[in-house]
Amino acid sequence: MWARIYALIIKEFLAVLRDAASRTVLIGPPLIQLMVFGYAASFDLNHIPYAVYNQDSGYAARQLLARFSGSPNFQQVATIRNDAQIAPLINDKDALLVLHVGQHFTRDLLTQKPARLQIIIDGRDSNTAALALNDVSGILLNFNQQWAAAHSQRGPPAQLVMRAWFNPNLRSRWFIVPGIVALLTLVVTLLVTGLSVAREREMGTFDQLLVTPMRPLEILIGKAVPGFVIGGLEGGFIALMAVLWFQVPFVGSVAALALGMFFFLLAAIGIGLMISSLAVTQQQGLLGVFLFLVPAIILSGFATPIANMPEAVQLLTYINPMRYFLIIVRGVFLEGSTIPMLWSQYAPLALIGLASMSAAAWLFRHRMA
């Protein structure tokens, strides 16, 4: 059995590597997209959930915070009573930022001393954080203008002090490039597996494969392994490029990233084999791949935060494997996540992988029959 599977795996690798078009697809587009997305991609902000940590009972603090609660761009999600409540809100992404008003904010303003407003912000999505800070600065500027006019004060009465977690300098590349690891791994894996069976049918070798002693399960494994190898090598290469070329910090566990990539490849290969089993020609297989690929990218949180999507659309993201792998890869790169911290992402990703591989096996046997 294993000798037959090994022979089929070698045949699949040779079929991919001997075809000039396949080699071009595997090497050229990933490198081009890596450079384009790494330098040019950007995002927009539509929703700013924030928490309030107010240690000042004075009226100036209430006036300032009222401007945030009255702004259509901000939505208060929590009120904090002590320092220990800040980290869970930011780490779990319940709040994008925390407004911290110190004890002497009103007193400093009335005595015409610089009063500080501290902003603790989630820096994992650097573009969103930068846009949120612009909105905060706009509200604070308007507050300063009215306070200075009413109290004849020169200079900015209130000063903004910003602290970004996970990405202190708010570099957008630190957020975008790790996401490209998931994006390009999915693209390459789907292309390799989504065309494998369709290529056999179009070239007329599928019937020859059926008359061999190999069972359907053996053929399925032989079709899946090259996708695992090529997808894993592509993902590992892009992750190395992210660290060595783009200087993105890698503070988590290599094992956590490898386990997440294994489950992600399992899901992607299952989906690719499902598409390939249904397709009669390579053109149909290619169309099927892109029919799945575009919604998968849009609904993953790569370009648009999932929290900003309509609730009905958010439900669709739960069956998208890229949603979970994006959280894993960004968590490993920027947050220092380990395997125990990511079980909530591994479990649904593994279920999607098992379901897609089971469906691919059923379709494969059905089409063979």
Secondary structure, DSSP 8 states (H G I E B T S, - for coil): -HHHHHHHHHHHHHHHHH-HHHHHHHHHHHHHHHHHHHHH-------EEEEEEE---SHHHHHHHHHHHT-TTEEEEEE--SGGGHHHHHHTTS-SEEEEE-TTHHHHHHTT--EEEEEEEE-SSHHHHHHHHHHHHHHHHHHHHHHHHHHT--S-SEEEEEEEES-TT--HHHHHHHHHHHHHHHHHHHHHHHTHHHHHHHHT-HHHHHTSS--HHHHHHHHHHHHHHHHHHHHHHHHHHHHHTS-----S-HHHHHHHHHHHHHHHHHHHHHHHHH-SSHHHHHHHHHHHHHHHHHTTTSSS-GGGS-HHHHHHGGG-HHHHHHHHHHIIIII---TGGGHHHHHHHHHHHHHHHHHHHHHHHHHH-
